[in-house]
Amino acid sequence: MPAAAATDLGRLWKLRPDTIYLNHGSFGPAPEPVLAAQRRWKAALDEQPMDFFTRLHEPAWRAARKHLAEWLGAAEDNLVFVENATHAMNVIADSFPLATGDEVLLNDHEYGAVIRIWRRACERAGAAPPVIAPLPRPFDDPEQVVEAVFAAVTPRTRLIVASHITSPTALTLPVEAICRRAAAAGIAVCIDGPHALAQLDLSLDALGCDYYAASCHKWLSAPFGSGFLYVAPHRQASVRVPQLSWGRLLPATPAAWFEEFIWSGTRDPSPYLAIPDAIELMRSVGLETFRQHARELASYARSRLIDRFQLPPLATRHDDWHVAMAHVPLPPGDARSLQQALWHKHRIEVPIVDWNGSRYVRVSCHLYNTREQIDVLVDALDQLLASEA
Ligand SMILES: Cc1ncc(COP(=O)(O)O)c(C=O)c1O
């Protein structure tokens, strides 16, 4: 795509002009048309709360869910809205049947908070502490990744938790193959998928996972506070809502598992109700347009950073393992102070990740990001690292 076209689309995001924002992967802001849709829902709520909560809310919730479900390739009754992937993961951890001695298997690229959630769930159930499988380095062949996961499976493994795209390392894991092999072994799979939305095509019913947790406020660019939980039909009966309320306001008689999630107490549901607008905006931009721009820019960032710092990345090829995020090692040093200096001295927001004892930069590329911003980042890193030495 010509750079000018991407820049035009990028203007839909109203970001602060003093900031070079290269962290859509952590907190992905919504573009203006999506925020406008959210504001319309919020106004409807504020202008007549009784009408909104008792008559409009449930049909709107169901319509928004139908829209999201179609986009995700899922039956709508397999989905509920939750505020974020963290909430979804907590519901799964509170619901999954674990007994003394059972094992939950994660890997060394999983998100720290997700490991904490499973540590607590295992402790509470008297299960073994979560098992963390080390994945191979470098990432070259997806089959080696699958082998590394299953090398840590034991007769006590009940559940595998794996990211669709990992947080500290931005790698796309071969989740289809993991699901297939786990199903054959009778092991449940929970996919932690907040980065996958919009970066990858999803077909959740076909994927064969038991659970999928995601946030829509990352790459899909829906409003903050919008996410979903997917549960395969054979797991739905055991789902337990952590925050019990009426389930449905009127009538207060939840029957299906998902109805417990429609009403969990009075709250502002406008982030959920604006998800269809985020989907339609990305559709009208063209998902391929977004992906091509993001991939090209991330790949440019990767080659410039590798060129500058001469350290081998975790994945042998960008296009086989990454989409919209570049992930490149930096010379050893303190990650936190470098990230702070990038903001305070250069007005760049980008995560510097301390992962398995090494320091990396993870560069997120969305439609509003440009090659010039990457050039500024490379020069800023160069300067700051020279002053560290
Ligand atoms: C892989 C992964 N899982 C879970 C989360 C948590 O997402 P949220 O804060 O939206 O709940 C993140 C956030 O960055 C993530 O990268």
The ligand as a Gaussian input file, in Angstrom:
#p B3LYP/6-31G(d) Opt

LIG

0 1
 C       -0.919000     -12.330000      25.722000
 C       -1.685000     -11.419000      26.641000
 N       -2.632000     -11.939000      27.435000
 C       -3.381000     -11.179000      28.248000
 C       -3.213000      -9.819000      28.281000
 C       -4.085000      -8.994000      29.188000
 O       -4.894000      -8.159000      28.405000
 P       -5.888000      -7.133000      29.147000
 O       -5.021000      -6.230000      29.964000
 O       -6.570000      -6.437000      28.034000
 O       -6.773000      -7.940000      29.994000
 C       -2.236000      -9.220000      27.503000
 C       -2.019000      -7.763000      27.565000
 O       -1.085000      -7.208000      27.041000
 C       -1.458000     -10.036000      26.643000
 O       -0.519000      -9.517000      25.849000

